[in-house]
Amino acid sequence: MTYAAIPEGAVVVGIENWPAAADSVSWAAEQAFRDGRDVCLLHVVPRTTLEAGSPGEPAQAHGRIVLASARRFTARRLDELSRIPAFYGHRRPEVSVALQVGAVAPVLDLAAEHASLLVLGSRGRGPIGSWVLGSVSRSTLRDARCPVVVLCPGAGGVGQGVLVGIDGTADSIPALEFAFERAATGHLPVTVLYCYGAGGPDRPARDQVRVAACISGLRERHPDLRPCLRIQAGSLAHALTEQAQAMHMVVVGSRGDVGGYLLNHAHSIVAVVPTCRQDRGGRSSAAAIAFAGRIPENGQVDL
């Protein structure tokens, strides 16, 4: 087994133990197949497990065993997907593995610079699971260069829709794009949620215009989707957590701490999308650029 560098644009899956990561690997393999991406299985040997003066061979040997098991599972999963009519004509993803030694958070941050998607499980007992639920996760979710998807145990089987929370500014466009793409490729319904604070009696009507402006371009790009719009008062984090229970996935932008809150309270798949989403060539989202050109400096839609 070789341990190559992370392929550019791959769907990267953080693997800490096996078979605990099976749900994450299965979900990532299907997503890579849909998107025409390759899969990279990443195991991190944290420096804290290395004895002073030794190469930490037992920990690295364990990592190689974990990756070998995950790779065999991924191959079987791709075989299953290739026999499903919906995947006929799709390029079969290549599968690579990466064994890295270092602090977990910086390794994952570096992986996100090369990946199109970073997939993690959220309840592992090892360092990655601790990282996802710890304080470091908030800064990494906020600063990641690619969308980060976190699966709770069994989350892949919950609900049949995609829920996306927005704040009514151009910062919401990358999360909206990601949510609409996931809904379209997975043939799932999509719900857009906007929460407002105090305001006059016309506040909901004005906010409906703001939400409509956010999704107007996406309606044209995904004409088969019929997004459900929900506008309500209160906390976006609390509303998303409550409504996510009936959803397959909940999507938010990286601005603020909504993503961190969802990791601790939601029981669906959680996706946190960079506020300035870029493709692998470093170009910002075309929709975000177009939308930003229509809003004033205060970041709000001109009503």
C-alpha positions as CSV (number, residue, x, y, z in Angstrom):
1,M,0.0,0.0,0.0
2,T,1.3,3.4,-0.9
3,Y,0.7,6.7,0.9
4,A,0.6,9.4,-1.7
5,A,-0.2,13.1,-1.2
6,I,-3.8,14.1,-1.2
7,P,-5.1,14.4,-4.8
8,E,-6.3,17.8,-5.8
9,G,-10.0,18.0,-5.7
10,A,-10.6,14.7,-4.0
11,V,-13.3,13.9,-1.5
12,V,-11.2,13.4,1.7
13,V,-12.5,11.2,4.5
14,G,-10.9,11.4,7.9
15,I,-10.5,7.9,9.3
16,E,-9.5,7.4,12.9
17,N,-10.8,3.9,13.7
18,W,-12.4,1.0,11.8
19,P,-15.2,0.1,11.5
20,A,-16.4,3.2,13.3
21,A,-15.8,5.3,10.1
22,A,-17.9,3.0,7.8
23,D,-20.8,5.4,7.6
24,S,-18.6,8.3,6.7
25,V,-16.7,6.3,4.1
26,S,-19.9,5.0,2.5
27,W,-21.4,8.5,2.3
28,A,-18.3,10.0,0.9
29,A,-17.8,7.3,-1.7
30,E,-21.4,7.8,-3.0
31,Q,-20.9,11.6,-3.1
32,A,-17.6,11.2,-5.0
33,F,-19.2,8.9,-7.5
34,R,-22.0,11.5,-8.1
35,D,-19.6,14.4,-8.4
36,G,-17.0,12.7,-10.5
37,R,-14.4,13.1,-7.8
38,D,-11.8,10.7,-6.5
39,V,-11.7,9.5,-2.8
40,C,-8.8,9.9,-0.4
41,L,-8.8,8.1,2.9
42,L,-6.8,10.0,5.5
43,H,-5.6,8.7,8.9
44,V,-3.7,11.0,11.3
45,V,-1.2,9.7,13.8
46,P,-1.2,12.5,16.4
47,R,2.2,13.5,17.8
48,T,0.9,12.9,21.3
49,T,1.0,9.1,20.6
50,L,4.6,9.2,19.6
51,E,7.2,8.2,22.2
52,A,10.1,10.5,22.6
53,G,13.0,9.4,20.4
54,S,11.0,6.7,18.6
55,P,9.2,6.8,15.2
56,G,5.9,5.8,16.7
57,E,5.8,2.6,14.6
58,P,3.0,0.9,16.6
59,A,0.7,3.8,16.0
60,Q,1.6,4.1,12.4
61,A,1.2,0.3,11.9
62,H,-2.3,0.6,13.4
63,G,-3.0,3.4,10.9
64,R,-1.9,1.3,8.0
65,I,-4.3,-1.5,9.1
66,V,-7.1,1.0,9.5
67,L,-6.6,2.4,6.0
68,A,-6.3,-1.0,4.5
69,S,-9.7,-2.0,5.9
70,A,-11.2,1.3,4.9
71,R,-9.8,0.9,1.3
72,R,-11.3,-2.6,0.9
73,F,-14.6,-1.4,2.2
74,T,-14.5,1.6,-0.2
75,A,-13.8,-0.7,-3.2
76,R,-16.8,-2.9,-2.2
77,R,-19.0,0.2,-1.8
78,L,-18.0,1.5,-5.2
79,D,-18.7,-1.9,-6.8
80,E,-22.3,-1.7,-5.3
81,L,-22.8,1.8,-6.6
82,S,-21.5,1.0,-10.1
83,R,-24.4,-1.6,-10.4
84,I,-27.1,1.0,-9.6
85,P,-28.7,2.4,-12.8
86,A,-28.5,6.0,-11.5
87,F,-24.6,5.7,-11.6
88,Y,-24.4,4.2,-15.1
89,G,-22.1,6.4,-17.2
90,H,-20.4,7.9,-14.1
91,R,-16.6,7.7,-13.9
92,R,-15.6,5.3,-11.1
93,P,-13.6,7.2,-8.5
94,E,-10.0,6.3,-7.8
95,V,-9.2,5.5,-4.2
96,S,-6.0,6.6,-2.5
97,V,-4.8,6.7,1.1
98,A,-2.8,9.1,3.1
99,L,-1.1,8.5,6.5
100,Q,0.0,11.7,8.2
101,V,1.9,12.3,11.4
102,G,1.2,15.5,13.3
103,A,-1.3,17.6,15.2
104,V,-4.8,16.6,13.9
105,A,-6.3,20.0,13.4
106,P,-3.4,21.4,11.2
107,V,-3.4,18.2,9.1
108,L,-7.1,18.4,8.5
109,D,-6.7,22.1,7.7
110,L,-4.1,21.3,5.1
111,A,-6.2,18.5,3.6
112,A,-9.1,21.0,3.2
113,E,-6.8,23.2,1.1
114,H,-6.6,20.4,-1.5
115,A,-10.0,18.7,-1.2
116,S,-13.3,19.5,-2.8
117,L,-15.0,18.1,0.3
118,L,-13.8,17.0,3.8
119,V,-15.9,14.3,5.4
120,L,-15.6,13.4,9.1
121,G,-17.5,11.4,11.7
122,S,-18.4,13.3,14.9
123,R,-18.5,10.7,17.7
124,G,-15.3,8.8,17.4
125,R,-13.3,8.0,20.5
126,G,-10.0,9.0,18.9
127,P,-8.3,12.3,18.2
128,I,-10.4,13.2,15.2
129,G,-13.7,12.7,17.0
130,S,-12.4,14.7,19.9
131,W,-11.2,17.4,17.5
132,V,-14.6,17.7,15.8
133,L,-16.4,18.2,19.2
134,G,-13.7,20.4,20.7
135,S,-12.9,24.0,20.6
136,V,-10.5,23.7,17.7
137,S,-13.4,22.6,15.5
138,R,-14.9,26.1,15.5
139,S,-11.9,27.8,14.1
140,T,-11.3,25.0,11.5
141,L,-14.9,25.1,10.4
142,R,-14.7,28.8,10.0
143,D,-11.4,28.8,8.1
144,A,-11.6,25.7,6.0
145,R,-11.1,26.2,2.3
146,C,-13.6,23.5,1.3
147,P,-17.0,22.4,2.6
148,V,-16.7,20.3,5.7
149,V,-19.3,17.5,6.2
150,V,-19.8,15.9,9.6
151,L,-21.8,12.7,10.1
152,C,-23.2,11.7,13.5
153,P,-23.7,7.9,13.9
154,G,-26.6,6.8,11.8
155,A,-27.1,10.3,10.4
156,G,-27.1,9.2,6.8
157,G,-30.4,7.5,7.3
158,V,-32.3,10.4,8.9
159,G,-34.8,12.4,6.8
160,Q,-35.1,12.9,3.1
161,G,-34.4,16.6,2.6
162,V,-31.7,19.2,2.6
163,L,-32.2,22.2,4.9
164,V,-30.0,25.3,4.5
165,G,-29.9,28.3,6.9
166,I,-29.1,31.8,5.5
167,D,-28.6,35.3,6.8
168,G,-29.9,37.2,3.8
169,T,-26.5,38.5,2.6
170,A,-24.0,37.4,-0.1
171,D,-22.3,35.3,2.6
172,S,-25.2,32.9,2.3
173,I,-24.7,32.2,-1.4
174,P,-22.0,29.5,-1.2
175,A,-24.1,27.5,1.4
176,L,-27.2,27.9,-0.8
177,E,-25.2,26.7,-3.9
178,F,-23.9,23.7,-2.0
179,A,-27.4,22.8,-0.6
180,F,-29.0,23.1,-4.0
181,E,-26.3,20.9,-5.6
182,R,-26.6,18.2,-2.9
183,A,-30.4,18.3,-3.3
184,A,-30.2,18.1,-7.1
185,T,-27.7,15.2,-7.3
186,G,-29.5,13.3,-4.5
187,H,-33.0,14.0,-5.9
188,L,-34.0,15.5,-2.5
189,P,-36.3,18.4,-1.6
190,V,-34.6,21.5,-0.4
191,T,-35.8,23.9,2.3
192,V,-34.4,27.4,2.8
193,L,-34.7,28.8,6.4
194,Y,-34.2,32.5,7.3
195,C,-34.7,33.8,10.9
196,Y,-35.2,37.4,11.8
197,G,-35.0,39.3,15.1
198,A,-37.1,42.3,16.2
199,G,-38.8,44.4,13.6
200,G,-42.0,46.1,12.5
201,P,-45.1,44.3,11.3
202,D,-43.8,44.4,7.7
203,R,-40.6,42.6,8.6
204,P,-41.5,39.1,7.3
205,A,-42.7,40.6,4.0
206,R,-39.5,42.5,3.6
207,D,-37.4,39.5,4.5
208,Q,-39.2,37.3,2.0
209,V,-37.9,39.7,-0.7
210,R,-34.4,39.3,0.7
211,V,-34.7,35.5,0.6
212,A,-36.1,35.5,-2.9
213,A,-33.2,37.6,-4.1
214,C,-30.8,35.1,-2.6
215,I,-32.2,32.1,-4.4
216,S,-33.4,33.6,-7.7
217,G,-30.3,32.5,-9.7
218,L,-30.3,29.0,-8.2
219,R,-33.9,28.5,-9.2
220,E,-32.8,29.0,-12.9
221,R,-29.9,26.7,-12.5
222,H,-32.0,23.9,-10.9
223,P,-35.4,24.2,-12.5
224,D,-36.5,20.8,-11.2
225,L,-36.1,21.9,-7.6
226,R,-39.1,23.5,-5.9
227,P,-37.5,25.0,-2.8
228,C,-39.6,25.5,0.3
229,L,-39.0,28.9,1.9
230,R,-39.4,29.3,5.7
231,I,-39.1,32.7,7.3
232,Q,-39.6,33.0,11.1
233,A,-38.5,34.9,14.1
234,G,-35.9,33.6,16.5
235,S,-32.4,32.0,16.6
236,L,-31.2,30.5,13.4
237,A,-29.1,27.9,15.2
238,H,-32.0,26.8,17.4
239,A,-34.4,26.7,14.5
240,L,-32.0,24.7,12.3
241,T,-31.4,22.2,15.1
242,E,-35.1,21.6,15.7
243,Q,-36.0,21.3,12.0
244,A,-32.8,19.2,11.2
245,Q,-34.3,16.2,13.0
246,A,-36.5,15.5,9.9
247,M,-33.7,16.2,7.4
248,H,-31.0,14.2,5.7
249,M,-28.6,17.2,5.8
250,V,-28.4,20.7,7.2
251,V,-26.2,23.2,5.5
252,V,-24.8,26.5,6.9
253,G,-22.1,29.0,6.0
254,S,-18.9,29.3,8.0
255,R,-19.7,32.8,9.3
256,G,-20.5,32.8,13.0
257,D,-20.8,29.8,15.3
258,V,-24.0,28.2,14.0
259,G,-22.0,25.3,12.5
260,G,-20.3,24.6,15.9
261,Y,-23.7,24.7,17.6
262,L,-25.2,22.2,15.2
263,L,-22.3,19.8,15.7
264,N,-23.2,19.5,19.4
265,H,-27.0,19.4,19.0
266,A,-28.2,18.3,15.5
267,H,-28.7,14.6,14.7
268,S,-28.4,14.9,10.9
269,I,-25.5,15.3,8.5
270,V,-24.0,18.8,9.1
271,A,-22.3,20.7,6.2
272,V,-20.4,23.9,6.9
273,V,-19.5,25.8,3.7
274,P,-16.8,28.5,3.4
275,T,-18.3,32.0,3.2
276,C,-16.2,32.6,0.1
277,R,-16.4,29.3,-1.6
278,Q,-13.8,28.7,-4.3
279,D,-13.3,26.1,-6.9
280,R,-10.0,24.2,-7.2
281,G,-8.7,26.9,-9.5
282,G,-9.1,29.5,-6.7
283,R,-12.0,31.3,-8.4
284,S,-14.8,32.5,-6.2
285,S,-18.4,31.3,-6.8
286,A,-19.9,33.0,-9.9
287,A,-23.3,33.3,-8.2
288,A,-21.7,34.9,-5.1
289,I,-19.9,37.5,-7.3
290,A,-23.1,38.3,-9.2
291,F,-25.1,38.6,-6.1
292,A,-22.5,40.7,-4.3
293,G,-22.7,43.1,-7.2
294,R,-26.4,43.8,-6.4
295,I,-26.0,44.6,-2.7
296,P,-24.8,47.7,-1.0
297,E,-21.8,47.9,1.3
298,N,-23.8,47.1,4.4
299,G,-24.2,43.5,3.0
300,Q,-28.0,43.6,2.8
301,V,-30.2,43.2,-0.2
302,D,-31.4,46.6,-1.5
303,L,-35.2,46.4,-0.9
